[in-house]
Amino acid sequence: MYKHKTTLEDISKLLEPVGQQLTSTENRLRETFRNQHDVLTEATEHLLDSGGKRVRPIVALLSASMFKANQQHAVSLAAAVEMLHTATLVHDDLIDGSLMRRGIKTLNADLSSEVTILTGDYLFARAASFAAQTQSVRVMNLFAETLMTIVNGEIKQSFANENTTNRQNYFQRIQAKTASMFALAAEAGAILGTQDEKAIDAMRHYGVHTGIAFQIVDDILDFVGTSEDIGKPVGHDLLQGLLTLPALYYIEDNPGNSDVASLQNGHNKDQDLYKRIIQSISSSSAIDSSFAEARQYVENAKSALEKLPQCKCLDALHTIADYVVERKF
């Protein structure tokens, strides 16, 4: 069963090589552009204060530091990654109609759709500006490709039939939505510090597998976490008609179940049905099976780093991978 072990405090003990850069990244994120409207400033501060764990920029900084990249360029990359992630959340919340994230109001809870969209667009532009400050055309290309991957994945999800998700579709979605961002952080950090293509490829694989594990655990917590910890109602994804890995495992294990048959037929207006299935999934072996799969992706992520030189940054990357599957929110 899911247990909480590695904490952010454990990770912080291993961040000595990039501690100052992480502080600089936070300061960079909060810089205001000339003539920046107060609404944009307040929205950015609200988003940055909303409880993000900064895992992605930490990965970027550790990757860059491991290959002795220019520190200012590394800070610019970390800021770009976190700002890109923040911008995607703004648009995601609006698309999903979410009024709360991490227990805090989303922008669209207080702002009009038009202003929320424009704020998200502004954050995308800020992220691109930070990426340009790395002075690496290759990083800029990777940044653009990642954004295209994320948007393309969201479009595919929007046009997919409700409740028709299978394993292939699920993993394609989370690779586009989550793993691509972790891969960007890890790969781009290496690009800034080395020309060793094998090392760069190793970091990309680390990012992809860590990101997949991260999203699987998010999907597990959607069933077994508390509303206070995850900042949204338990079973939120299923209530929105989104089948994630625990639900897929449950469907596979209960093919003759009448509730499962109704779920697969798209009867998503029956709230009692969803409440029963959420309760059933949360107490089933589907949770352990999903967790075991997430752990395997973490082991794959750590295996990708095996041939890289031992250092404090490498130790921290291993600890982050463990944290991804052992966190409780």
N, C-alpha and C positions, 0 to 999 in steps of 0.2 A: 504494500500500500504506500501511497505517497507520503514522504516524510521530509521535513524541512531540515537541512543540514548546513550547507555552505551559505553564508550570509554576505550582504554587501560589506559588512564590517570586515569579514575575512578577506574580501577582495581588496579593500582599502589598505590593508597591511602590506599588500604586494604591489601597490601603486607608486612606491617611492621613485622609480625611474621616470614617471610621467606626472607626478603630483603637481609640480608647478605649471606644467603645460595644461593640465586639466583645469586649474584655476584660470589660466589665461584664456582657455576655450570658453569658460563660463562668462568671462568679461567680454570676450569678442561677441558672443551671442547677444549680449545686452547692449551693444553699441547701437546708437541711433544714427540713421542716415540723415544727411542734410535736408532740412525742411520736412522731416518726417511728421506726418499728422499724429496728433495725440491719440487718436483711436488705434492707430497701428502700434504705437509705443505701448499703450495700455494692454492691447491684445497680446503682444509679444511677451510682455512681462507676466501676464496671466498664464500663458501657456508654459513658459519656462518655470514658473513656480508651482505647476500643477502636479508635481510628484514624479516626474520622469527619472528613470534610474541612470540615464546617461551610459548605458552599456555599449551602445554602438560607437560613440566618440571615444570611449575608453579603449575599445578594440582597435580603432584607428590609430590612437596615440601609441599603444603598445606595439602595434605592427611597425609603425614608422620608427619608433625608438629602437626596436630590435635591429633594424637595418641602418641605424644611425643617420636618419634623414634630417634635413634642416628643420630645427624646432619650430620656427615660425610657419614654415610650410605645413608641418604636421598639425599645428594648432588651427590653421586655416581649413585643413581637411576635416578635422574633428568638428569644427563649427559647421562646415558644409553638410556633413552627414547628419548631425543632430537637427539642423534647420530643415533639411529635406524631410526627415522623419516627422518633424513637427508639422510641416505644411501638409503632408499626406493625411495626418490625423484630423486636421481642420476640415478638409474636404470629405474624409470618411465619415466624420460625425454628422456633417450636413446631409450627405447621401443617405445615411442610415436613420436620420431623424433622431440621433442620440442627444439627449439633453444633459447627460452626466458622463464624465470619464474620470476614472480614479477617484470617484466620490466628489468631484468638483464640476461645476457647471461648464458645459462646452460653450464656445463662442456663439454658436447659433441659438443657444438658449436665451441670449440677451440681444443679439444683433440680428438684423435682417439677413435674408439669404444672400442678397446682393453684396452687402458689406462683408459677410463671412467669406464668400467666394473671392472677393477682391483681396481680403486679408490673406487667404491661402495663397493666392497668386503672388502677392508681395513677398511672402515667406519663401516661395519657390525661387523668386528672383534673388533674394538675399542669399539663399543657399548657393545659387549659381555664382554669385559674386564671390563668396568665400572660396568656392572650388577654383575659380579663376586665379585667386591669390596664391594657389599652390605653384603657379607658374609651370604647370605640367599639362601639355596638350593631351597626353594619354589619360591623365586623371579626369580632365574635362570631358573627354569622349566617354569614359567609363561612367561618369556622373550622368551624362545625357542618356546613355543606353539604359542605365538603371531606372531612371525616371520613366523612360518609354516602356520598360518591362512592367513597372508597377501600374501605370495607367492602362496598358494593354490587358493586364490581368484583371483589373477592376471592370473593364468593359466586357471581357469574357464572362465574368461572374454576373454582371447585370443582365446579359442576354441569355444566360443559362436557364433552363427550366428549373423551377423550384423542386427541391427534394430529389433531384436526379444525380446528385453527386456520387461518384464512385471513387475508389482509391486513387486512380490515375488523375482524375479531375481535382481531387483534394490536394494532392501533392503538387500538381501544377500551380494551383492557386496559392499555396503557402510559399512556394519557391518565388513566385512573382511578388507576393505581398510582403513577405518578411525576410526570407533567405537572401533575396537580392540585395537588401540593404546591409545586412551583415557581411555579405561577400564584398560589397563596395568598400566598406570600412577596412576590412582586412587586406584586400588586394591593393587598394589605392595606397594604403600606408606603406606596403612593401615597394610599390612602384616608385614612391618618393625616395627610397633609400637604397635600392639595388637594381642591377640589370640582370640578375640571375633569374631567368624565366622559370626554372624549377622551383625556386623559393617563392616567387610570386604566385605560381600555380598552387603551391602548397597552402599559402595563405588564403587564396580564393576558396579552396576546398574546405579549409577550416571554417571560413565564414558561412559558406552554404550549409554545411552540416549543423553548425551551431545555430543558425537561423531557423532551420527546419525544426530542430529540437525545441527551440524557444517557442515557436508557434504551437507545436503539439502540446507543450505544457500549458500554454495559454488556454488551449481548447479543453484540456483536462480540468483546469481550474474553473472553467465556465460551468462545470458540473459539481465539483467537490469543494470549491472555494466558498468563502463567505462574501456576501454583498459588500461588507465593509472593507475586506481585503482587496477584492478585485474591482471595486468601484462601479459595479453594474449589477443588475439582477442576475441571480444564478439561472443558468439555462438560457441566457439572453440570445445566443446564436441560434439555438434550436427554435426558440420562439419566433425568430425572424425567418425561419425556414432554411437555415444553413446547417447542413450535415457535416460535422467535423469528425475527426478520427474516432473518438469514443463512441459516437453514434453509429459510425460505420461498423465498428467491431460488434456493437450490440445487435445491429441488424443481421450481421453474418452469423452470430451465435443464436439468434432467435428467428429463424426464417418463417416459422409457422405462427408466430405471435400475431394476433389480430391488430394490436396497436401498431406494430411494425408495418403491417400491410397498409393500414390507414395512413401512416406517416409517409410511406413510399408512394402512395397514391396522391399525395399533395393535399391532404385534408388539414391544411394549416390554420384553419379558423377555429378549430376545436381546442380551446384552451385547456379543458380538462384532460384531453388526450395528451397534450404536451406536458402537462404537470405530472401525469402518471409516468410518461416515458423518461422525463428528466430524473424523477426519483428512482426509477428502475435502473437507468444507466449509472447513476452515481453510486449505487450499491452493488454493481455487477463487476464481473471480471474484466469488462471492457476498459475500466480505468487502469488496472494493473497492466493489461496488454498494451494500452497506449503508452503508459509510462515506460514499459520495457522497450518499446520502439524508439521513444525519445532518447533513452539512455544509449541505445545502439548508435544513434546518430551522433551523440556526444563522443562516444568512443571512436567513431569514424573521424570526427573533427580532431581529436587529440592525436590519432594515428597519422593524420596528414602532417603534423608538426615533427614527426619522429626524426627526420634527417636534418632538422635545423639545429644550429648551435645552441647548447644549453646556456640560459641566462635568466635573469630575474623577470624579464618581460615574457619569456616563454612560460615560466612558472605561473605568472599571472594569467596568461591566456588559458592554461589548463584549468586554473581555478574558476575562471569565468565560465568555461564550458560546464564544469560541475555545478556551478551556481544556477545556470540556466534550467537544469532539470531538478534542482532541489529547492527552488524558491517557492514561496507560498502566495506571491502576488506579482 
